[in-house]
């Protein structure tokens, strides 16, 4: 197997321009070869990468804010969360948008926060965690680059939900998530516990709706969304991974969890065939009707919905014909070696429509 192309994060516009100009395929990250997902849908990764972009960063104003997670609600309380509006942050003025830090696992970690315009601290508000892909460290924080790629802040402002871009750990010059067989060099890290800690901190300071917490992300970040679906189905009401599939060797969610996936047939980094196999495993895992209904078709994009699942869940598989390792409706990245970006389907619009249909009971 050839070395996998890395996608570049961006700490500023100059770095974004540099990322666009550098041919990504020339940068090898040394991916490991492994088999694809079988009938159980617990497949391995062929080649996994992060995400980059070319649009300006929206809504990242605000200084770096540090908060110690000690004394906050622990991950156990996060894992047992259900019901709306139990966050102790209800009624408090929101923290500033931008980089925030907390302590977890013996060290400092961070994330990017975007509270929507018009946020009402008295009203329980939906939360979407947006995970970046495998990204080179040299070009800035991947959590910032994730907004450049996805443009999810604007959707959050329009629809009124909070967006958080978690920041992966650095190892071997890359920023990654431990999402099973991909992509962290140190498999002992506690990324799921870190996500628990982020949610716990947010609930202390914002009016988070426990019934409406969601996850999305691209590539390695999409793999992380799958892991959270496997291990935190009692926290996340639904997930919507982009250009990814499930890379967990075991996956036993506590309930049937709604799943919306976006994959391109010409993705140079993530096998479309393995994505199909992973999706079918979620159909079986959720107890859905194995015969789908086409629920969206426009231009090069179409979505198939598997209904009749346990507990009212759905599995939706959106395909972009000729699509690459890109965010549907996002910035065009063909020139940087990631393939076509469709404009016939907006991942942001589709996932928010999907999320609104699914809450924790």
C-alpha positions as CSV (number, residue, x, y, z in Angstrom):
1,X,0.0,0.0,0.0
2,X,1.2,3.5,-0.7
3,X,1.6,6.0,2.1
4,X,-1.6,7.8,2.9
5,X,-2.0,11.5,2.0
6,X,-2.2,13.8,5.0
7,X,-4.6,16.7,5.1
8,X,-3.4,19.9,6.5
9,X,-4.8,21.8,9.4
10,X,-4.8,25.6,9.4
11,X,-3.9,28.0,12.2
12,X,-4.3,31.0,9.9
13,X,-5.1,32.0,6.3
14,X,-1.5,31.9,5.2
15,X,-1.3,28.3,6.4
16,X,-4.5,27.5,4.6
17,X,-3.1,28.9,1.3
18,X,0.0,26.8,1.8
19,X,-2.1,23.7,2.4
20,X,-3.9,24.3,-0.8
21,X,-0.7,24.8,-2.8
22,X,1.0,21.7,-1.6
23,X,0.1,18.5,-3.5
24,X,-1.3,16.3,-0.7
25,X,-0.6,13.0,-2.4
26,X,3.1,13.7,-2.1
27,X,3.0,13.6,1.7
28,X,3.2,10.1,3.1
29,X,1.9,9.4,6.5
30,X,2.7,5.7,6.5
31,X,-0.7,4.1,6.7
32,X,-0.9,0.5,7.8
33,X,-2.7,-2.1,5.6
34,X,-5.6,-3.9,7.2
35,X,-8.7,-5.8,6.1
36,X,-12.1,-4.1,5.4
37,X,-15.3,-4.5,7.4
38,X,-17.0,-7.8,7.3
39,X,-20.6,-8.7,7.9
40,X,-20.2,-7.5,11.5
41,X,-19.3,-4.0,10.3
42,X,-16.3,-3.8,12.6
43,X,-13.9,-3.2,9.8
44,X,-10.4,-1.8,9.6
45,X,-9.2,1.3,7.9
46,X,-7.7,1.1,4.4
47,X,-6.2,4.6,4.5
48,X,-7.5,7.3,6.8
49,X,-6.8,11.0,6.6
50,X,-7.9,14.3,8.0
51,X,-9.5,17.2,6.4
52,X,-8.5,20.6,5.2
53,X,-10.2,23.5,3.4
54,X,-10.0,26.9,1.9
55,X,-12.9,28.9,3.2
56,X,-12.3,31.6,5.9
57,X,-12.8,30.7,9.5
58,X,-16.2,31.8,10.8
59,X,-17.0,32.7,14.4
60,X,-13.7,31.8,16.0
61,X,-13.4,35.2,17.7
62,X,-12.8,35.2,21.5
63,X,-9.8,34.6,23.6
64,X,-8.5,31.3,24.9
65,X,-10.4,30.4,28.0
66,X,-9.0,27.9,30.5
67,X,-11.1,25.9,33.0
68,X,-10.1,23.1,35.2
69,X,-12.4,20.1,34.9
70,X,-11.7,19.1,38.5
71,X,-14.8,19.2,40.6
72,X,-17.1,19.1,37.6
73,X,-19.6,16.4,36.9
74,X,-17.7,13.2,36.0
75,X,-18.1,11.0,33.0
76,X,-20.4,8.7,34.8
77,X,-23.0,11.5,35.0
78,X,-22.5,12.2,31.3
79,X,-23.0,8.6,30.4
80,X,-26.3,8.5,32.3
81,X,-27.6,11.7,30.9
82,X,-31.1,11.8,29.5
83,X,-34.0,14.3,29.4
84,X,-33.9,17.9,28.5
85,X,-32.4,20.9,30.1
86,X,-30.7,19.4,33.2
87,X,-27.5,21.3,32.6
88,X,-26.5,23.5,35.6
89,X,-25.3,26.2,33.1
90,X,-28.9,27.1,32.3
91,X,-29.4,30.8,33.2
92,X,-25.7,31.7,33.1
93,X,-24.1,34.1,30.6
94,X,-22.3,32.0,27.9
95,X,-18.5,31.9,27.8
96,X,-16.7,33.6,24.9
97,X,-16.4,31.7,21.6
98,X,-13.0,30.4,20.7
99,X,-10.4,28.0,22.2
100,X,-11.2,26.5,25.6
101,X,-9.1,24.1,27.7
102,X,-9.6,21.5,30.4
103,X,-7.5,18.9,32.2
104,X,-8.1,15.3,31.4
105,X,-5.9,12.2,31.6
106,X,-3.1,14.0,33.3
107,X,-2.7,16.8,30.8
108,X,-4.3,19.8,29.2
109,X,-6.7,19.4,26.3
110,X,-8.7,21.8,24.3
111,X,-11.6,22.4,22.0
112,X,-13.1,25.2,19.9
113,X,-16.5,26.5,21.1
114,X,-19.1,28.3,18.9
115,X,-22.3,29.5,20.7
116,X,-24.9,30.6,18.1
117,X,-26.0,34.1,17.7
118,X,-29.2,34.7,19.6
119,X,-28.4,32.0,22.2
120,X,-30.9,32.1,25.1
121,X,-29.3,30.8,28.3
122,X,-32.7,30.0,29.7
123,X,-33.6,27.6,26.8
124,X,-32.1,24.0,26.5
125,X,-30.0,24.1,23.4
126,X,-28.8,21.3,21.1
127,X,-25.0,20.5,20.9
128,X,-23.1,19.2,17.9
129,X,-19.6,17.9,18.3
130,X,-17.6,18.2,15.1
131,X,-14.4,16.0,15.0
132,X,-11.5,16.8,12.7
133,X,-9.6,14.3,10.7
134,X,-6.0,13.1,10.9
135,X,-4.0,16.3,10.4
136,X,-0.4,17.4,10.3
137,X,0.6,19.3,13.5
138,X,3.0,21.6,11.7
139,X,0.2,23.7,10.1
140,X,-1.9,24.6,13.1
141,X,-4.7,23.3,15.2
142,X,-6.9,20.8,13.5
143,X,-10.0,21.9,15.5
144,X,-9.7,25.3,13.8
145,X,-9.3,23.7,10.4
146,X,-12.4,21.6,10.9
147,X,-14.6,24.7,10.7
148,X,-12.8,25.8,7.5
149,X,-13.7,22.5,6.0
150,X,-17.3,22.1,7.3
151,X,-18.6,25.6,7.7
152,X,-20.8,24.2,10.5
153,X,-20.8,27.4,12.6
154,X,-23.0,29.2,10.0
155,X,-25.5,26.4,10.2
156,X,-25.4,26.6,14.0
157,X,-26.1,30.3,13.9
158,X,-29.0,29.8,11.5
159,X,-30.6,26.9,13.3
160,X,-29.6,27.8,16.9
161,X,-27.4,25.0,18.0
162,X,-24.0,25.0,19.7
163,X,-21.0,23.7,17.8
164,X,-17.8,22.3,19.5
165,X,-14.8,21.2,17.5
166,X,-12.8,19.0,19.8
167,X,-9.0,18.9,19.4
168,X,-7.2,15.6,19.0
169,X,-3.9,14.7,20.7
170,X,-0.6,15.1,19.0
171,X,1.7,12.2,18.2
172,X,4.3,11.6,15.5
173,X,3.6,15.0,14.1
174,X,-0.1,14.4,13.6
175,X,-3.3,15.3,15.4
176,X,-5.6,12.2,15.7
177,X,-8.3,10.3,17.4
178,X,-8.2,6.8,18.8
179,X,-11.2,5.5,16.8
180,X,-10.4,1.8,17.0
181,X,-8.1,0.6,14.2
182,X,-7.4,4.2,13.2
183,X,-5.6,6.5,13.7
184,X,-3.8,7.2,17.0
185,X,-0.3,6.1,17.5
186,X,-0.9,5.7,21.2
187,X,-3.8,3.3,21.7
188,X,-3.9,3.8,25.4
189,X,-5.2,7.3,25.3
190,X,-8.7,8.0,26.7
191,X,-10.4,10.0,23.9
192,X,-13.9,8.8,24.8
193,X,-13.3,10.0,28.4
194,X,-12.1,13.3,27.1
195,X,-15.4,13.7,25.1
196,X,-17.2,13.0,28.4
197,X,-15.2,15.7,30.1
198,X,-15.9,18.2,27.4
199,X,-19.6,17.6,27.7
200,X,-19.5,17.8,31.5
201,X,-17.7,21.1,31.3
202,X,-20.2,22.5,28.7
203,X,-23.1,21.5,30.9
204,X,-21.6,23.6,33.8
205,X,-21.5,26.7,31.6
206,X,-24.2,26.4,29.0
207,X,-27.8,25.3,28.8
208,X,-27.3,22.0,27.0
209,X,-30.3,19.9,26.1
210,X,-29.3,16.4,27.3
211,X,-31.7,14.8,24.7
212,X,-30.1,16.6,21.8
213,X,-26.3,16.0,21.8
214,X,-24.9,14.8,18.4
215,X,-21.6,14.0,16.7
216,X,-20.2,14.4,13.3
217,X,-16.7,14.6,11.8
218,X,-14.7,13.7,8.7
219,X,-12.3,10.8,8.1
220,X,-10.6,10.0,11.4
221,X,-13.1,12.3,13.0
222,X,-15.9,10.4,11.3
223,X,-14.4,7.2,12.6
224,X,-14.5,8.8,16.1
225,X,-18.2,9.5,15.6
226,X,-18.7,5.8,14.9
227,X,-16.9,4.9,18.1
228,X,-19.1,7.2,20.1
229,X,-22.1,5.6,18.5
230,X,-20.8,2.2,19.7
231,X,-19.8,3.3,23.2
232,X,-21.9,6.4,24.0
233,X,-25.3,5.7,22.5
234,X,-26.8,6.7,25.8
235,X,-25.2,10.2,25.4
236,X,-25.5,10.9,21.7
237,X,-28.9,11.1,20.2
238,X,-27.6,10.5,16.6
239,X,-24.4,10.7,14.7
240,X,-23.5,11.8,11.1
241,X,-20.0,10.7,10.0
242,X,-18.5,12.1,6.7
243,X,-16.1,10.1,4.5
244,X,-15.7,7.4,7.1
245,X,-16.9,4.1,8.4
246,X,-16.8,2.1,11.6
247,X,-13.2,1.0,12.6
248,X,-14.1,-0.6,15.9
249,X,-13.3,-4.3,16.3
250,X,-16.3,-4.6,18.7
251,X,-19.4,-2.5,18.7
252,X,-22.2,-3.1,21.1
253,X,-24.3,0.1,21.5
254,X,-26.6,0.3,24.5
255,X,-29.5,1.1,22.1
256,X,-30.3,1.4,18.4
257,X,-28.7,4.7,17.5
258,X,-29.7,6.8,14.4
259,X,-26.9,6.9,11.9
260,X,-26.5,9.2,8.8
261,X,-23.4,8.6,6.7
262,X,-22.0,10.5,3.7
263,X,-19.5,8.8,1.3
264,X,-18.2,9.4,-2.1
265,X,-17.7,6.6,-4.7
266,X,-14.3,8.0,-5.7
267,X,-12.9,8.8,-2.3
268,X,-9.1,8.3,-2.7
269,X,-8.6,7.6,1.0
270,X,-11.7,5.8,2.4
271,X,-13.0,2.8,0.4
272,X,-16.6,3.3,-0.7
273,X,-17.1,-0.5,-0.6
274,X,-16.0,-0.7,3.0
275,X,-18.3,2.2,3.8
276,X,-21.2,0.2,2.3
277,X,-20.3,-2.8,4.4
278,X,-20.1,-0.7,7.6
279,X,-23.4,0.9,6.8
280,X,-25.1,-2.5,6.3
281,X,-23.7,-3.6,9.7
282,X,-25.4,-0.6,11.3
283,X,-28.7,-1.7,9.5
284,X,-28.4,-5.1,11.1
285,X,-27.2,-3.8,14.5
286,X,-30.2,-1.4,14.7
287,X,-32.6,-4.1,13.6
288,X,-33.8,-2.1,10.5
289,X,-35.7,-3.3,7.5
290,X,-33.0,-4.4,5.1
291,X,-34.8,-2.9,2.1
292,X,-34.1,0.8,1.9
293,X,-36.2,3.6,0.4
294,X,-34.6,6.4,-1.6
295,X,-35.4,9.5,0.2
296,X,-33.1,12.1,-1.6
297,X,-31.9,12.4,-5.2
298,X,-30.4,15.5,-6.7
299,X,-27.6,15.6,-9.4
300,X,-24.7,13.4,-8.3
301,X,-26.1,12.7,-4.8
302,X,-28.7,10.3,-3.4
303,X,-29.7,9.0,0.0
304,X,-31.2,5.6,1.0
305,X,-33.1,5.3,4.2
306,X,-33.4,2.1,6.2
307,X,-36.5,2.4,8.5
308,X,-38.3,0.1,10.8
309,X,-35.4,0.0,13.2
310,X,-35.6,-0.6,16.9
311,X,-36.7,2.3,19.1
312,X,-37.5,4.5,16.2
313,X,-33.9,4.7,14.9
314,X,-33.0,5.1,11.2
315,X,-29.9,4.4,9.1
316,X,-29.4,6.8,6.2
317,X,-26.6,6.3,3.7
318,X,-25.9,9.2,1.4
319,X,-23.8,8.6,-1.7
320,X,-22.0,11.1,-3.9
321,X,-21.3,9.6,-7.3
322,X,-17.7,10.5,-8.1
323,X,-17.4,12.2,-4.8
324,X,-14.1,12.4,-3.0
325,X,-12.8,12.7,0.5
326,X,-14.7,15.9,1.1
327,X,-17.5,17.5,3.0
328,X,-20.7,17.6,0.8
329,X,-21.6,21.2,0.2
330,X,-18.3,22.4,1.6
331,X,-15.3,24.1,-0.1
332,X,-14.1,22.4,-3.3
333,X,-10.9,20.5,-2.6
334,X,-10.2,18.7,-5.9
335,X,-7.1,20.9,-6.5
336,X,-5.5,19.5,-3.3
337,X,-5.9,15.9,-4.2
338,X,-9.0,14.9,-2.2
339,X,-11.4,14.5,-5.1
340,X,-14.7,16.1,-6.0
341,X,-16.9,18.1,-3.6
342,X,-20.5,17.9,-4.5
343,X,-22.7,21.0,-4.5
344,X,-25.9,18.9,-5.0
345,X,-26.0,17.9,-1.3
346,X,-25.3,19.9,1.8
347,X,-24.1,17.7,4.6
348,X,-24.8,20.5,7.1
349,X,-28.5,20.9,6.0
350,X,-29.0,17.1,5.8
351,X,-27.5,16.3,9.2
352,X,-29.4,19.0,11.0
353,X,-32.7,17.8,9.4
354,X,-31.8,14.3,10.6
355,X,-30.7,15.4,14.0
356,X,-34.0,17.2,14.6
357,X,-35.9,14.0,14.0
358,X,-34.0,12.1,16.7
359,X,-33.7,12.8,20.4
360,X,-32.8,10.7,23.4
361,X,-36.0,9.4,25.0
